[in-house]
Amino acid sequence: MTFTDSTMFSVGPNTEIVVDKYVFDPNANNVSFTANIAKGTLQFISGKIAKLSPDAVKINIPTGTIAVRSTRFLVEVGRPSP
């Protein structure tokens, strides 16, 4: 997926992800990106939102939150160990 601010992400098979909030209105200084990934893989490449307001981009995973600071990353969320 490519968003209007040029944020891009790809998900692997059987990935469960929800984009909770996406706002890109830089003229009104209103930008935000929040997503939750429950399981699977995600490759994320930040766009203009992370450059304009690094604190406005968050990817929540079951064990915490990834705060995005103008970067790219790959995350895999699996089942907890027994």
C-alpha positions in Angstrom: 0.0 0.0 0.0 1.1 3.5 -0.7 -0.5 6.4 1.2 -0.9 10.0 0.0 2.1 11.1 2.1 4.2 8.4 0.4 4.2 6.1 3.4 4.5 2.6 2.1 3.9 -0.8 3.7 3.7 -4.4 2.5 2.2 -7.2 4.5 3.0 -10.9 4.4 0.4 -13.7 4.1 -2.0 -14.2 7.0 -1.0 -10.8 8.5 -3.6 -9.1 10.7 -3.2 -5.3 10.6 -5.6 -2.4 11.2 -4.8 1.2 10.3 -6.5 3.0 13.2 -5.8 6.5 12.1 -4.5 8.2 9.0 -4.6 12.0 8.7 -2.5 13.9 6.2 -3.4 17.6 6.1 0.0 19.3 6.4 -1.5 22.8 5.6 -3.5 22.6 8.8 -0.5 21.0 10.7 -2.7 17.9 11.2 -0.8 14.6 10.5 -1.1 11.2 12.1 -0.6 7.6 11.4 -1.4 4.8 13.8 -1.7 1.1 13.0 -2.0 -2.1 15.0 -0.4 -5.4 13.9 -1.7 -8.5 15.7 0.3 -11.1 13.7 2.3 -11.6 10.6 4.9 -9.5 8.8 5.1 -5.8 7.9 7.6 -3.9 5.9 7.2 -0.2 6.6 8.8 2.8 4.8 7.9 6.1 6.4 6.7 9.0 4.3 6.1 12.7 4.8 4.2 12.4 8.1 7.3 11.0 9.9 9.4 13.8 8.4 6.9 16.5 9.5 6.1 15.1 12.9 8.0 12.0 14.0 5.9 11.6 17.1 2.8 11.3 14.9 3.7 7.8 13.6 3.2 4.7 15.7 2.9 1.0 14.9 1.5 -1.0 17.8 2.5 -4.6 18.3 1.4 -7.0 21.0 4.5 -6.4 23.1 4.8 -2.6 22.7 4.9 0.3 20.2 7.3 1.0 17.4 7.9 4.8 17.2 8.8 5.7 13.7 11.5 8.3 13.2 11.8 8.7 9.4 12.9 5.2 8.6 12.2 1.8 7.2 11.9 -1.5 9.1 10.6 -5.0 8.9 8.7 -6.6 11.8 7.4 -10.1 12.4 4.8 -10.7 15.0 4.3 -14.4 15.8 2.6 -16.5 18.4 3.9 -16.2 21.9 6.2 -19.1 23.0 4.5 -21.7 25.2 
